[in-house]
Amino acid sequence: MKIIRRYILLEMINPFLIGLAIFTFVLLMDKTLSLTELVVNKGVSVAVVGKLISYLLPSFLVLTIPMAVLVATLMAFGRLSTDSEIIALRASGISLYSLFVPVMIFSLIATVITFIIYVKLLPWGNYSFRLTLFNLARTKAAIGIKERVFNSMFEGLDIYVDEIERDNSFKGVMIADSRDPHDPQIVFAKRGELLSDPESFKVILRLYDANAHPRYITNMTRYKIINFPVSDFVLTLQKDSSGIIEIPQSDRDMPMSRLYEMYVTEKQAGRRYYSYLIELHKRFSIPIACFIFSLIGTPLGITSKRAGKSGGFAVSIGLILVYYILITGGENLGDQGKIPAFLAAWTPNVLLGGIGTLLLVRMAKQ
């Protein structure tokens, strides 16, 4: 049995790695194209873009590892079934439950790895991603504003500065503010300076002794000037890279301690806490999907004669779509408070796990 179990494990490793690479590449493709625009249009180095992609990997791996486990199970048992090795093994008196043991070990290892990535690496990766983009925006703002030049690299703002002091403060600032298309304005200020806020990932242009004028004058008798002793403008790079500079922290990005704290705080305050509670459940339900996929993939792989080849990917994609439609739909309903958080996060596991158990038991009795 040790030889047979090692044989099944080795049979799963290659399709697992191939599936992991393909699914991760597909999910990364969209972000990679967006990040590539930073190299082409913003002059960001390839090394920095490589770091950004590495920070994104954990958020994709928590999804692609369960997918790869399903592919590995389907293709391994599909190949064994196609070559009649399953029939030979069972004719030798080896039960299907014994053949499932190495699959269970493989999936439980994948479950632990996915859980660690979800709980530890994913919040770290998303924080590092936002911090790197913040530093890029801060650097671009510092070097982008030049004397006596109209600068339009910041979204909705065209900035002109008369003079830059040695301490990098500004004299004589004019801003054409078109962020509100219904109320565009021209702002003049005697002085200005750049400030950075690492906590909120913002770069701020602060103006002193500023006044705002309407850009379009429809009635000279109603010309209105607004004076500001101090006025702040949040600077972001142009959104030609899908707005990736602005990344607010979501419940999925929070560490477990912060997530639980937000859940308790929102619940005690009588506000909506469902999203935080659902995310807490998902930290466990999605890693356990590795085991659920192996449970349903074993009998389906044996019964599918084509699963050893391209059919394994076809069946796995169908099951993955079902799973993520269920969990996405459940999460949306749960966020609205229409169903309990437990059902929102665990229904796909319970449903597919139940079907997988029935198929496995039924096939084992044959």
C-alpha positions in Angstrom: 0.0 0.0 0.0 2.9 2.4 0.6 4.0 1.9 -3.0 0.5 2.4 -4.3 -0.1 5.5 -2.2 3.2 7.0 -3.3 2.3 6.2 -6.9 -1.0 8.1 -6.6 0.6 11.0 -4.9 3.2 11.3 -7.7 0.4 11.0 -10.2 -1.2 14.1 -8.7 1.8 16.3 -8.5 2.3 17.2 -12.1 -1.3 18.1 -12.9 -1.5 20.0 -9.7 1.5 22.2 -10.6 0.3 22.6 -14.2 -3.2 23.5 -13.0 -1.8 25.9 -10.4 0.4 27.7 -13.0 -2.4 28.0 -15.6 -5.1 29.2 -13.2 -2.8 31.7 -11.5 -1.5 33.0 -14.8 -5.1 33.5 -16.1 -6.1 35.4 -13.0 -2.9 37.5 -13.0 -3.2 38.4 -16.6 -5.6 41.3 -16.1 -3.5 42.9 -13.3 -0.3 42.2 -15.2 -1.5 44.2 -18.2 -2.6 47.0 -16.0 0.7 47.1 -14.2 2.6 46.9 -17.5 1.1 50.3 -18.3 3.0 51.7 -15.3 6.2 50.8 -17.1 5.1 52.1 -20.5 3.3 55.3 -19.4 4.8 56.2 -16.0 8.4 55.1 -16.3 8.2 52.7 -13.4 11.0 50.1 -13.4 10.3 46.4 -14.3 11.7 45.4 -10.9 9.1 47.4 -9.1 6.3 45.9 -11.2 7.7 42.5 -10.5 7.4 43.2 -6.8 3.8 44.4 -7.2 2.9 41.2 -9.0 4.6 39.1 -6.2 2.5 41.0 -3.6 -0.7 40.1 -5.6 0.1 36.4 -5.8 -1.3 35.4 -2.3 -4.7 36.8 -3.2 -4.8 34.5 -6.3 -3.2 31.5 -4.7 -6.0 31.1 -2.1 -8.3 30.6 -5.1 -6.1 28.6 -7.5 -4.7 26.1 -5.0 -8.2 24.5 -4.5 -8.7 24.6 -8.2 -5.4 22.9 -8.8 -6.3 20.2 -6.3 -9.5 19.4 -8.2 -7.6 19.2 -11.5 -5.0 17.0 -10.0 -7.6 14.6 -8.5 -9.6 14.4 -11.7 -6.7 13.9 -14.0 -4.9 11.4 -11.8 -7.9 9.1 -11.3 -9.0 9.7 -14.8 -5.7 8.5 -16.1 -5.8 5.4 -13.8 -9.3 4.7 -14.9 -8.5 5.1 -18.6 -5.6 2.6 -18.4 -7.7 0.2 -16.3 -5.4 0.5 -13.4 -8.3 1.2 -11.0 -9.9 -2.1 -12.1 -6.7 -4.0 -11.5 -6.1 -2.4 -8.1 -9.7 -3.2 -6.9 -9.5 -6.7 -8.3 -6.5 -7.2 -6.1 -8.7 -6.5 -3.1 -7.8 -2.8 -2.5 -10.8 -0.7 -1.6 -11.6 2.7 -3.0 -11.3 4.1 0.5 -7.7 3.0 0.7 -7.0 4.6 -2.7 -8.5 7.8 -1.4 -6.1 8.0 1.6 -3.2 9.6 -0.4 -5.6 12.0 -2.0 -6.9 13.0 1.4 -3.3 13.6 2.7 -2.5 15.7 -0.4 -5.7 17.8 0.0 -5.2 18.3 3.7 -1.6 19.6 3.1 -3.1 21.9 0.4 -5.7 23.0 2.9 -3.1 24.0 5.5 -1.0 25.9 3.0 -4.1 27.7 1.7 -5.1 28.6 5.2 -1.7 30.0 6.0 -1.6 32.1 2.8 -5.2 33.4 3.4 -4.6 34.3 7.1 -0.9 35.6 6.9 0.3 36.3 3.4 -2.7 37.7 1.8 -3.2 40.7 4.2 0.6 41.3 4.1 0.7 41.2 0.3 -2.2 43.5 -0.1 -0.8 46.0 2.4 2.6 45.9 0.7 1.0 46.4 -2.7 -0.9 49.5 -1.5 2.3 50.8 0.2 4.4 50.4 -2.9 1.8 52.2 -5.0 1.6 54.9 -2.5 5.4 55.4 -2.6 5.2 55.5 -6.4 2.5 58.2 -6.3 4.5 60.2 -3.7 7.6 60.0 -5.8 5.8 60.9 -9.0 4.2 63.9 -7.2 7.6 65.1 -5.8 9.4 64.9 -9.1 6.4 65.7 -11.4 5.7 69.2 -10.2 8.0 71.6 -12.0 8.4 75.4 -12.1 6.4 77.3 -14.8 5.1 74.1 -16.4 1.5 72.9 -16.5 1.4 69.4 -15.0 -1.5 67.1 -15.8 -0.3 63.8 -14.5 -2.7 63.9 -11.6 -6.3 62.9 -12.2 -8.7 65.8 -12.6 -6.0 68.4 -11.7 -3.8 70.6 -13.9 -1.1 72.2 -11.7 1.1 75.3 -12.4 3.8 76.5 -9.9 5.7 79.8 -10.2 8.6 78.9 -8.0 9.8 75.8 -6.0 11.7 76.7 -2.8 14.7 74.8 -1.4 12.5 73.0 1.2 10.3 71.9 -1.8 7.4 74.2 -0.9 5.8 76.2 -3.7 5.1 79.8 -4.4 2.4 81.0 -6.7 0.2 77.9 -7.3 -2.6 77.7 -9.8 -4.8 74.6 -10.2 -7.5 73.8 -12.8 -9.7 71.4 -10.9 -12.1 69.4 -13.1 -12.8 66.5 -10.8 -16.4 67.6 -10.5 -17.5 68.0 -14.2 -20.6 69.9 -13.0 -18.5 72.5 -11.1 -15.0 72.9 -12.5 -12.9 75.5 -10.7 -9.7 77.5 -11.0 -7.8 77.7 -7.7 -5.0 80.2 -6.9 -2.8 80.1 -3.8 0.1 82.1 -2.5 1.9 79.0 -1.1 1.7 75.2 -1.2 3.5 72.1 0.0 3.4 68.3 -0.5 2.4 66.1 2.4 2.2 62.3 2.5 -0.1 60.2 4.7 1.1 56.6 4.9 -1.8 55.6 7.1 -4.4 56.4 4.4 -2.0 56.0 1.4 -2.6 59.5 0.2 -0.3 62.2 -1.2 -1.8 65.7 -0.4 -1.1 69.1 -2.0 -1.8 71.6 0.7 -2.5 75.2 -0.3 -2.4 78.3 1.9 -4.2 81.6 1.3 -6.2 80.0 -1.6 -9.2 81.2 -3.4 -11.4 79.3 -5.9 -13.0 80.8 -9.0 -15.7 79.2 -11.3 -14.1 78.1 -14.6 -17.2 78.9 -16.6 -19.1 82.2 -16.0 -22.7 82.2 -17.1 -23.8 85.3 -15.2 -21.3 88.1 -14.3 -23.6 89.4 -11.6 -23.3 86.1 -9.7 -19.5 85.6 -10.0 -18.6 83.8 -6.8 -15.1 83.6 -5.2 -14.5 81.2 -2.3 -11.5 81.9 0.0 -9.7 79.1 1.9 -7.0 79.8 4.5 -5.9 76.1 4.0 -7.1 73.7 1.2 -6.0 70.1 0.6 -6.0 68.3 -2.8 -5.5 64.5 -2.8 -3.1 63.6 -5.7 -3.5 60.3 -7.6 -1.9 59.2 -10.8 -4.1 59.2 -13.9 -6.4 56.2 -14.0 -5.1 54.8 -17.2 -4.1 51.7 -15.3 -7.6 50.8 -14.1 -7.4 53.0 -11.0 -4.9 50.7 -9.3 -3.4 53.6 -7.4 -6.4 53.9 -5.2 -6.9 50.6 -3.3 -9.0 50.9 -0.2 -8.6 48.3 2.5 -11.4 45.7 2.3 -12.4 43.1 4.9 -10.5 40.5 2.7 -7.3 42.4 3.3 -7.5 42.5 7.1 -5.7 40.2 9.4 -7.9 37.9 11.5 -7.5 40.0 14.7 -8.5 43.2 12.9 -11.4 41.4 11.2 -12.8 40.1 14.4 -12.3 43.5 16.1 -14.3 45.2 13.3 -17.0 42.5 13.5 -17.4 43.0 17.3 -17.3 46.8 17.0 -19.9 47.0 14.2 -22.2 44.6 15.9 -22.1 46.4 19.2 -22.7 49.7 17.4 -25.8 48.2 15.7 -24.3 48.6 12.3 -24.0 46.1 9.5 -21.4 43.5 10.5 -22.3 40.7 8.1 -19.4 41.2 5.7 -16.8 40.9 8.5 -18.5 37.7 9.9 -18.8 36.2 6.4 -15.1 36.9 5.8 -14.2 35.2 9.1 -16.1 32.1 7.9 -14.4 32.2 4.5 -11.0 32.1 6.1 -11.8 28.5 6.9 -14.3 27.5 4.3 -12.2 28.3 1.2 -9.1 26.4 2.4 -11.3 23.4 3.2 -12.5 23.5 -0.4 -9.3 21.7 -1.2 -10.6 18.7 0.6 -14.1 19.1 -0.8 -12.7 19.2 -4.4 -10.6 16.1 -3.8 -13.7 14.3 -2.4 -15.8 15.0 -5.4 -13.0 14.8 -7.9 -12.0 11.1 -7.0 -15.3 9.4 -8.1 -15.8 11.8 -11.0 -12.2 11.1 -12.2 -12.8 7.4 -12.2 -16.1 7.6 -14.0 -14.9 10.1 -16.6 -13.0 8.2 -19.3 -11.6 11.4 -20.8 -10.5 13.0 -17.5 -7.0 11.8 -17.9 -6.6 14.3 -20.8 -8.3 17.5 -21.6 -11.6 16.3 -20.0 -10.0 16.7 -16.6 -9.7 20.5 -17.1 -13.2 20.7 -18.7 -14.9 18.9 -15.7 -12.8 20.9 -13.2 -13.7 24.3 -14.8 -17.4 23.3 -14.6 -17.2 22.4 -10.9 -15.2 25.5 -10.1 -17.7 27.7 -11.8 -20.5 26.1 -9.8 -18.6 26.5 -6.5 -17.7 30.1 -7.0 -21.2 31.0 -8.3 -22.6 29.5 -5.1 -20.1 31.2 -2.8 -20.4 34.6 -4.6 -24.1 34.5 -4.6 -24.2 33.4 -0.9 -21.8 36.2 0.0 -23.9 38.8 -1.7 -27.0 37.6 0.1 -25.2 37.3 3.4 -23.8 40.9 3.1 -27.4 42.1 2.7 -28.4 40.1 5.8 -30.8 37.9 3.9 -29.1 34.6 4.9 -26.9 33.7 7.9 -23.2 34.1 7.5 -22.6 30.4 8.0 -24.9 29.5 5.1 -23.3 32.2 2.9 -19.8 30.8 3.4 -20.3 27.0 3.9 -23.2 26.1 1.6 -20.9 25.3 -1.4 -18.7 23.1 0.7 -21.7 21.3 2.3 -23.5 20.8 -1.0 -20.5 19.6 -3.1 -19.1 17.7 -0.1 -22.3 15.8 0.3 -22.5 15.0 -3.4 -18.8 13.9 -3.4 -19.4 11.6 -0.3 -22.4 10.0 -1.9 -20.6 9.3 -5.1 -17.5 7.9 -3.3 -19.6 5.6 -1.1 -21.7 4.4 -4.0 -18.6 3.7 -6.1 -16.8 2.0 -3.2 -19.8 -0.5 -2.9 -19.7 -1.5 -6.6 
